[in-house]
Each structure stands twice: as structure tokens, then as C-alpha cells.
Amino acid sequence: MSKLIAWLKSLFTKGKSEMTDVAAQVAAVATNVEAAAAQAVGVVAGAESDIKAVVDEFASAASKIKSVYDKLGIDLHAWEEVVALAKAL
């Protein structure tokens, strides 16, 4: 009977150590995923800043172009719609 109990204990100990190893691997993967997600958030934030800078630069250039046409007395039909479409793209 003691051999049976010893055998059952060994199965339990082996299973417990295997689960500990699996849990450690899962934790490592989760840490890597969290790091990748944080990096992706940083990239997106940087891209949003870059996009805003480009849109601002475009708006400035469009304003300068419009003022030249206004000084020349040229009416640009649908100018605001064109600018809005360009910003949306």
C-alpha cells in the first residue's frame, strides 16, 4: 500500500512541476505581449502626432494658395470641399 501512495505522490509532484513550468512559459509570453502592445501604443501615438503635423502643414499651404487666388480675384468653386476632402485622405 505504501508503494501505491508513493507512486501517487510522485505523479502529483511531477504534474505540479510540469504545471509550474507551463505557468512560467505563459507568464513569459504574456509579458512579451504586454511589451509589444505598449510599443504599438507608442507607435500609434507617434503616428498621430506626425499625421497632425502633416495636416497642419497642408492647411497652412492651402491657406496660402487660397490667399494668392483671392488676391488675383479668381473664385475657386468648392475650395472648402476640396480642402476637407484632402484632409480626410
C-alpha positions in Angstrom: 0.0 0.0 0.0 2.8 2.4 0.8 4.2 1.8 -2.8 0.8 2.9 -4.2 0.8 6.0 -2.0 4.4 6.8 -3.0 3.6 6.3 -6.7 0.5 8.6 -6.4 2.6 11.3 -4.6 5.2 11.1 -7.4 2.5 11.6 -10.0 1.2 14.6 -8.1 4.7 16.1 -7.7 5.6 15.5 -11.4 2.3 17.1 -12.6 2.7 20.0 -10.2 6.2 20.8 -11.5 5.1 20.5 -15.1 2.2 22.9 -14.5 4.7 25.3 -12.8 6.9 25.1 -15.9 3.8 25.8 -18.2 2.7 28.7 -16.0 6.2 30.2 -16.2 6.1 30.0 -20.0 2.7 31.5 -20.2 3.8 34.4 -17.9 6.8 35.0 -20.2 4.6 35.1 -23.3 2.1 37.4 -21.5 5.0 39.8 -20.6 6.1 39.8 -24.2 2.6 40.5 -25.5 2.2 43.4 -23.0 5.6 44.9 -24.1 4.5 44.6 -27.8 1.2 46.2 -27.0 2.9 49.1 -25.2 5.2 49.6 -28.1 2.3 49.6 -30.5 0.6 52.2 -28.5 3.7 54.3 -28.6 4.0 53.9 -32.3 0.3 54.9 -32.8 0.8 57.9 -30.6 3.8 59.0 -32.6 2.0 58.4 -35.9 -1.0 60.5 -34.7 1.4 63.4 -33.9 3.1 63.1 -37.3 -0.3 63.0 -39.0 -1.4 66.1 -37.2 1.8 67.9 -38.2 1.2 66.9 -41.9 -2.5 68.0 -41.8 -1.4 71.3 -40.2 1.2 71.9 -42.8 -1.3 71.1 -45.5 -3.8 73.5 -44.0 -1.2 76.2 -44.0 -0.2 75.6 -47.6 -3.8 75.5 -48.7 -4.5 78.8 -46.9 -1.5 80.4 -48.7 -2.7 79.1 -52.1 -6.2 80.4 -51.4 -4.9 83.8 -50.5 -3.0 84.1 -53.8 -6.1 83.2 -55.7 -8.1 85.7 -53.7 -5.6 88.5 -54.4 -5.8 87.6 -58.1 -9.6 87.8 -57.9 -10.0 84.2 -59.0 -13.0 82.4 -57.5 -12.3 78.8 -56.6 -15.5 76.9 -56.6 -15.8 74.3 -53.9 -12.5 75.2 -52.4 -13.6 74.3 -48.8 -14.9 70.9 -50.0 -11.6 70.2 -51.8 -9.6 71.1 -48.7 -11.9 69.0 -46.5 -11.5 66.0 -48.9 -7.7 66.4 -48.9 -7.6 66.4 -45.1 -9.8 63.4 -44.9 -7.5 61.4 -47.2 
